[in-house]
Amino acid sequence: MKQMSLRHYLGLFRPKLLTVLHEGYGIDRLFKDIIAGLTVAVVALPLAMGIAIASGAAPEQGLFTAIIAGFIISTLGGSRYQIGGPTAAFIVVVYRTIEHHGYDGMLLATFLAGIMLLIVGFLRLGNYIKYIPYPVTIGFTAGIGITIMVSQLSDLFGLTVSKLPGEFIPKLWMLINAMPTAQLNVILLSLGSVIALLLMQKFKPHWPRMLIVVVLASLAASYLSLNATTIGSKFGEISSDLPVMNFSWLQFPEFTFEKFKAVLPDAATIALLAGIESLLSAVVADGMTGRRHRSNAELVAQGFANIASPLFGGLPATGAIARTATNVRAGSTGPVSGMLHAVFLLIFVVIAAPLASYVPLAVLAVILTIVAWNMSEVHVVGEFISHATWGDRTVLLTTMTLTVLYDLTLGIEVGVVMSAFKFMHNMADVVEVETNVKIVEEERPDVVRAPRPYFDIPNLDQSIVIYRIHGPFFFGAASELTATMGRESKPPRLLVLDFADVPLLDSTGASALKGVIGSAKRKGTKVVITHASKRILRSLIRYGVKRPELEFFTASSIERAIEQHREAA
């Protein structure tokens, strides 16, 4: 690799922090970032604890993740405004991973996911994540939102249940059976929290409503003796001795080959979800600010964050869309606000960690339920279903159903495969084969395409057939060509295939073209390809057409092919 190309390659991973500092960073920008960082920390505090509890972990694990991973993502990331930490999207994945492999298994899966993200970033594969179809994205996010909302019913109603299973149907059935144990005081506390959040959202949208409601609910539960389950009564007091302050806590996930194989699918799910959500969050920030993020640099930062987080007992981390948007709206000027948000969380935990023991689980469940509702984007799903094609509806509903009932990875995989088949079908339908003789008689009412008249070349022998192919010649187009040729009454003496409007040729298209040439030769038909680009010719050679044959079967134009045919006759 040459020096310039190496410099260019390394520039792809240059953190936005260095870019911001290079622009010039003064006291005025620092003050704005302090305000933004404090604002985001206030929002992140209850979310980090609530997400950890909903994931089957202790509340401090969520705080560790927000502090350690959040600082790394802002320091090394490719987005100016990204706020990293635990997110609601991970709740389902982390809960199931802990249930199947234990907490150590989740730490190992997160560590491996970090390595995967590093590999994806350094191989510059981040650009490909954007090709995940939109119906798949809103399908799995809606599915995750539904699962989260159901999982919060226990704390919302104060139900007496044992540990909830990870599978959706058994979990729902257990919650339904436990409904007679609902506590009126907890229901009233949850309802009051919802009303307070909605009122502040309407009348005081700039207030830190989540933190205010947490404080009010904690005071109500303590002084009104509501007998509601709190963080302290379930998990004990949160220690102010954070691992980031005490490196004796540093722990490497236990590694065995058997455990590696067991958690590898979960690690891949965590890596995929972290990559998708972080880049979606960066795109949202770009849309709000007009900036552009470096996708591969962002993935590398996510990789380092997910390697570091489990070393301190933390959870998987990624870019948080809501917190990133809050950061932008609060006046952030760059990554320093994200770094300060982690510092403010650290200060809070060190100084006021014991106060978190008084927080009722019901109010955290309310916050997570609202987050899950917003995440599900019910209005977007409804509007999409009402306007989309049946194929897109099927992809969305299938992805959402599989995510809820089975697994996030399966939902994404099936959704992407279905979208790929749908795309290939659509691409095959838009490929047209135009001829100089009208041999295609049936209509295609299911395909919307611009009408192409059958062209006419004066004084053309009827033994000469010309096909003009419009569109990419892949395996779908190959079947269109062979079907069209199959309608000929008798084989022509000369078959001209015009590739002037063919932008690409894949392996199946090349194989089909070889078959067409071979079949034509056996029938005594000469085949000539015209207007083929260098890219098309290279593809033919790559897929088995020999260069002498290619030179024999190509011409610069249709007229030249006809002229050569007449000269040979």
N, C-alpha and C positions, 0 to 999 in steps of 0.2 A: 504494500500500500504506500503510495507516494505521500510526501509530507503534507501537501495541500489537501489531499483527500482525507488524510488522517485528521487534520485540523477541522475540516468540514464535518467529518463524522463526530468528533468530540463536541463540536458546536451544537449538534442536535440534542445533547444532553446537558447543555449549560443551564443551571438553575436560573429561574427568573429573578431570584434574589440578587444575583450578580448583575443582571441587567438593570434592575432598579437602582442598585448602589452606583453603578457606572453612570446613570443618568444624573446623579447628584441627589443626595439624601440629606435634608436639613431638619431643623427643629420643627418647622411647620408641618412637614410630612410625618415626623415622629409623633407629634401631638394627635394628628388625625388617626394614625394607626393605633395609638393607645386607646382612644375612644372606641374605635372599631373593635379592637381586640377584647376590651372589657365587655362590650355589648355582646359579642359572640360567646364569650365565656359564660355570661349569665344565661344565655340560651342553651349552651352545651351542658351545663352542670346537671340539671335534672334529666336531660335526655341521656347522658352517658350512664347515669345510675339506672334509669329505667330500662334502657336497652340491655344492660348487663343482666339485670334481674330477669327480664323476659327471655333472655338467652340461656337461662339456667346457671348463670354465674353469680358471683358476689358483686355488690354494687361498686366496690373499690376497683374491681377489674376493669369496669367501664371507664372509671376516672384515670387509671393507669394508661389505658389505651388512648384516651383523648389527649393526655399530657405528652406521652412519649411519641406515639405515632403522629399526633397532630403537629408536634414541633418538627419532626423529620420531614413530613410531607410539605410543610410550608417552606422549610429551609432548602430542600433539594428539588422541589417540584417544578414543573414546566408551566404552571399557571400562576399568575400574579395574585389571585384572590382565593385560591382553593383553601378550604378548611377541612382538615382530615380528622378522622376519629371513628368510633364505632357508629354504625348506622342501623336503622330499623330493617333494612334489606337483609342484613346478616342474621337476624334473629332466628329465622327458620333453620338456616343452614347450621348455625352454631349449636342450637338446641339439639338438633338431630345428631350432630357429630359428638357432642358430649354424651348424649344418651347411648350411642352405639359404641363409642371408643373411650369414654371417660374424659376428664378434663385434660389429662396428659395427651390423649389422642388429638384433642382439639388444638393444643399448643403445637404439636408436631405438624398437623395439617396446615396451620397458619404459617409456620416456618417454611414448609415446603411451598406453599402458595407464594410466599415472598420471593423464593428462588425462581419460581416459574415466571413471576412478573418481571424479575430482572432479565431473564432470558428473552422474554417477549419484547421488552423494551430495547435491549441491546441489539436484538436482531431486527429492530425497526418494524415490528409487526403491529404496532399500535394503530396504524392507519386502517388496518383491516377490521378492527372492532366496529368501526362506523358502518360496516356493511351489514351488521345484524339488522334484519328488517324491522320496520316500525311496529307492525302488528305483534311481532314477537316481544319487543321491548315493553309495550304497554300491556301485553298479555301476562308476562311473568311478574311485572311490578304490581298489577292488579291482583294476581294470585297471591303474592307475598303479603299484600295489604290485607286481603281477606283472612289469611292464616293468622296474622298478627292480631287482628281485631277479635277473632275467636279465642285466641290464647289469653286475652286480657279479661275475658268474662269472669274468671274466677276472682280476680282482685277487684273488679268493678262492683260485683255483687256480694263480696265477702263469703264466697262459697267454701264449704269445708270439703276439700278434695285432697287426695294423695297426689303424688307426682304425676303430672299430666303426660300421657304418651306423646311421642312425636308425630304419629300418623294422625291425619286430620279426622277421619271418621270415628276412630276410637276416642279421640280427644273430645269431639263434639258430643258423642254419646255419654261420656263420663260427666261432662258439664251439664247436660240435660238432666241426668239422674241426680245430680247434686243440687239442682235448683231449689228443692225444699229447704236447704240449709242456708239460703240467702239471708243476710242480716240487714234489717231496715236502716240501721244507723249508717252502715257502709254505703248503702244505696243512696241515702240522702247526701252523704259526703261527696260521693261521685257526681250526683246530679248537681249539687251546688258548685262543684269545681267546673263542670261543663258550662253552666250558666255564666259563671264569673269569666271564664275564658272567652266565651262568645261575646259577652258585653264589652270586655276590654278590646277585643278584636274590632268591634264596631265603633266604639267611641274613643278608645285610646290605643290605636294600632301601634304606636311607637313605644309604648311601655313594654318592659320585659315581663309580659303577662304570665309566661310559664313559671318563672321564678316567684312572682308575686302570688300566684295561686298555690304553689307549693308551700310558701311561708304561711299563707292564710289557712290552708288545710291542716298544716302541722299544728298551728295554734289552736284551731278548732278541735282537733282530735285530742290535744293535751288538756285544754282547759274545760272542755265540755264532756270529758270522760266518755268518748264515743266507743271506746273499746275496739278500735280498728287496728288491724295488723300494721305494724310499722317496720321500717328497715331494721331498727334496733331489736325489736321483738323477734324478728325472723333470722337476721344475720348477725346480730350483735353490733357492737360499736365499730365504726370505721376507723382504722388506725391512721394516725397522721404521719407514721413512719413509712413514707413512700419508698418503693424500691429504687426509684431514681435518686433518692437521697442516701440509699444504703446499698452499695453494690454487692454486699454479701447475699442479697436476695437474688442475684443473677443466677438464672437456671437455664440449662439447655434441655430441650425436650428429650425425653428418653427415646433412644433410637434402636430398633431392631428391624431386621429385614421383613419379618412377618407384620410388624406394626406399620412399616412403610407401605407395604402392599395394601393393608387394610384401609389406611387413611388417604391413600393417593387419590381416589375419586373425589373425596371431600375437599382435598387440597385443590384439585382442579376446579371444583365448583367455586371455592372461595376466590381463587385467582381470577376466574372468568367474571364473577360478580364484581370483584374489586376493580377490575379493568374497565368494565362497562360503566359502572356507576361513577367512577372517578372521571372518566372522559365525558360522560353526560354532564356532570357537574361543571367541568371546565368549559364545555360548550355553552352552558347556561350563563356562566360568568362572562364569556366572550360576548354573548348576545346582549348582556346588560351594559357592557363597558366599551364594546367596539375593539377590544384587544384580541390577540390570537395566542393560544397556548401551544406548547410543544408537547405533542401527545406522547412521544416515546420518552422524553425526559420525565413526564408525569408518571408514566408506568414504572420507570426506574425508581423514582421516589417512593411510589407505593410499594415496590418490592423491598426496599430497605426498611420501610416502616413496618411491614408485616414480618420481616425477619427480626426486628428489634422488639416489637411488642410482646411476642410470646416469651422472649428471654426474661422479661419482667413480669410474666404471668398475665399478660394482657390478651385482648381479643383481636380478631381480624379488624382491619381498618381500611377505610377508603375515603374518597371525597364525599362530603355531605352536602347535598344540593341545597337544602333549606338553610343550613348554617353558612354556606358560601354566599348565597343570595343576601342573607342578613349582613354579612361582612361587607358586601358591595354597597348595600343601602346605608350602612353605618358610616361610609366615607373612607373606606380603606384605600390606601395608595399603593399597596404592594404586599409581598409576603411577610413583612415584619408584623403586620396585624395578626396573622395566623400564628406566628411564633409567640407573640405576646398573649394571645388567647390561651395557649398552653401554659405560659408562665403564670397567668392569673388563676387558672385552675389549680396549679401547683400551690400557689399561695393560699387559696381558699382551703384546700385539703389540709395543708400544714396547720393553718390557724383554726379553722372552723369545722374540721371533720366530725367531731362528736355531735354537732348539731344535726347532722344528716340522720342520726338514729331516730329522730322524732318524725321523720317524713312518713306519712301513711302510704302504703303500697297502692291504695285506691287512687290517689291523685296522680301517681306515676302511670298507672294504668289508663287514666283519662287522657294524659298527655300522649301516650303511645297510641291510643285508639284514634285520636285526632290526627296524629302524624300518619298512621296507617291509612286513614280515610283520605287524607290529602295525597298520599302516595298512590292510592288506587286510582285517583283521577276518574271518579265515576262518571262525571259529565263528559270527559274526553272519550271514555269507553262507549258511553251511550251514543254520543254523536258519531263516533267512528262506525259503530255497528249499523246505525241508521243510514249512513251514506256510502259505506264501503261496498265493494263487490262481495259476492258470496264466498269467493276464495279467501279474501283477506279476513272476512268474518270467521271463517272456519279456522284459519291459522291462529287468530287472536283467542278464540274460545277454547281451542285445543290446548294451546300453550298455557292459558290460565287454569284450565281444568287439571292438566297434568301437574302443574306447579302446586296446586292445592292438594290434590289427592295422592300424588306420588312423590315427585322430587323436582326441584328447580332445574337441575341439570337435564333431566329427561324432558322437561317442558321446553327448555331452550333448544335442545337437540332436535326434537320432533318438529318444533316450530320452524327452525331454520331449514330443515330438510323439506318440509311442506312448502315453504316459501320458495326454495330453490326449484322444486318441480313446477310450481305455479309460474315462476319467472321463465323457465325453459319452455313451458307450454305457450306462454304469451309471445316469447321471442320466435318460436316456430310459426305461430300464426301470422306474424307480421312479415315473414319472409315471403316474397313473391317470385314466382317464376313466370316471366313474360316470354311469349313465343311469337314467331311470325306466322304460325298456323293455329287456328282456334281448335285446341284439342281438349281444353278444360271446360266441361259443360255444366257440371253441377255447381249450384250456388253455395256460398258459405255464409249463411245468415248470422252465425255465431262470431264472425270475425269482422271487426270494423277496420277497413283499410281504404286508402285512397284508390280510386279506380285508375287502372293503367290500361290504355288502349293497346290492342295487339298491333305491333308495328308492321310496316310493310316495306319491303325492299323490291324496287321494280326489277322486272326481268329475272326473277330468282327462280331457279330450277326447283320443282317440288320435292326433289330428292335431297334438298338441303334444309335442315331444321336448325333454327337458332334459338337458344335459350338465353335470356338475359336474367340473371339472378340478382335480386335486390335484397340486401340484408346480410347479416353474418351467416356464414356457411358452417354451422355446427351440426350436431347430430340430428336436431329437429329439422333443420333445413334440408339435410340429406334425404330424409324420408319424403319431404315435399317434392324434391326433384325426381326421386325414383318413382313416386306415385304419378307424377305428371308424365314421365317418360313411358310409364306402363300403359298409358291411354293411346299410344300411337298405333295406327292401323297397321303400318309396316315399317321396318327399320329404314332410316334414311341412309344415303351414301355418305353424307357429311353431317356431322353434329358439331355445332359451334356453341361453346359455353362461354358467355361473356361475363367476366368478373369485375367489370368497371365499378359496380356498386357493392362489392363484397369487401367489408373492412377487415374481416379476420376469418381464419380457417382453423378449426380444431382437429384433433386426431381422428375423431369419428367421421367428421366431414371429409378429411383427406382419404380415409379408408373407403368411404362410400364413393368418392370420386375415382379412386383406383378401380373399384368394382364396376363403375359405370364405363370407364375406359376399356376394361377387360371384356365386359359383356358386349360392348359395341364392336370391338375388334373381332370377336367370335361371330358376329352377325354381318361382318363385312363393312362396318361403318367406321369411317375415320373420324376421330375426335380432335378438335382444336380448341384450346383455351385462349381467350383474347383478353386484353386489358388487365392481365394479372399483375398485381403490384409485386415488388421485390419481397415484401413480407409474405405474401401468399405463396410465391415460388419457393421461398426458403422453407415454409411449412410443408409443402409437397415433398421437397427433398428430404426433410427431417423425418417424414412419416413413410418413406419407402419408395417414392417415385424417383427413378434414376435420372441423372442429369441428361444423358443423351435422349432418353424418351421425352423428357420435359421440353428440350429444345425442339424436338420433332413435333410435339403436340401443342406448341404455343405460337401465337401470332400477335402482332402489335395492334391489330384492329379487325373488326368483322369483315370489312371490305378486303383487307389483305388476305384473310383466311379463305374467302370465296375465290379471290383471284388465284391463289396458289392451287386451290382445288381444280379450277378450270384449266390451269396450265398443265397440271398433272394428267388430266383427262385427255 
